[in-house]
């Protein structure tokens, strides 16, 4: 559970780098996804796969708004430790 909270915190830190008008949308999206992940059956979808999805989606959003991927370095460390 601790790692899940660290990943969520990492996503929220990345949201702060986005343009101001997009932050509420992505913060809400992240919150809803992490709440939904509580109900995922770990035997069907391993947590590592969910961390990979969170990281990949974060990179996609950063690229969409032309933010350097190096901003996600800390997120990568958390997801793949």
N, C-alpha and C positions, 0 to 999 in steps of 0.2 A: 504494500500500500504506500510505503514511503516513496518508492521510485515513481509510482503513478503521480503522486503529488508534485514531485520534482519536475516531471515531464510537463504537467499542467502549468506549473509556475514558469517553466521555460517558454512555453507557448505564449503565456500572457506577457512575458518580457518582450518577446518578438512582436506582439501586437502593438506594443508602445512605439515601435519603430515605423509603423504604418502611417499613412496620412491621417490626420485627425478625424476627417469625416468617415473613414472606414473602420476606425477602432471599435466603436460599439458593436457593429455587425460581427466582426471577427471574434471579439471577446465573447459575445453571446453564442456564436457558433461553437467555439471551443468549449465553453461551459456545458452546452447541451450534449456535445459528443462525449465528453468525459463522464457526464451523468449516465448516458446510455451505455457506456462501456462497463459500468458497474454490473450490468445485467448480462454481460457476455459470458458464455460458457467457455471456460479456459481450455477444456478438453477439445473443443472444436476450433477455437481460434486462440493460439498461444499469445501471451502478453508481448513477446518479442515482435510478433507480427503487428500488433497494435502500435507499439513504439515506432516501428518502421513506418507505418502509415502516418503517424503524427509528424515524424521528421520529414517525410517526403511531402506531405501537404504543406508544412511550414516553408519548405524550400520553394514550392510552387507559388505560394502567396508572396514570398519575398521577391521572387523573380518577376511576378506580375506587376509589382510596384517598383521595380528597378532598384531594389535594395540588395547590396552585396551579400552573397551567400555566407561570407565569413562571419556575418552577424549570428549565424546559427551554429557556430562552433561549439558553444557551451551546450546547446541542445543536443548536438551529435554526441558529445561526451556522456551526457546523461542517458540518452536512449541506448547507446551501444556499450555501456560499461559492463 
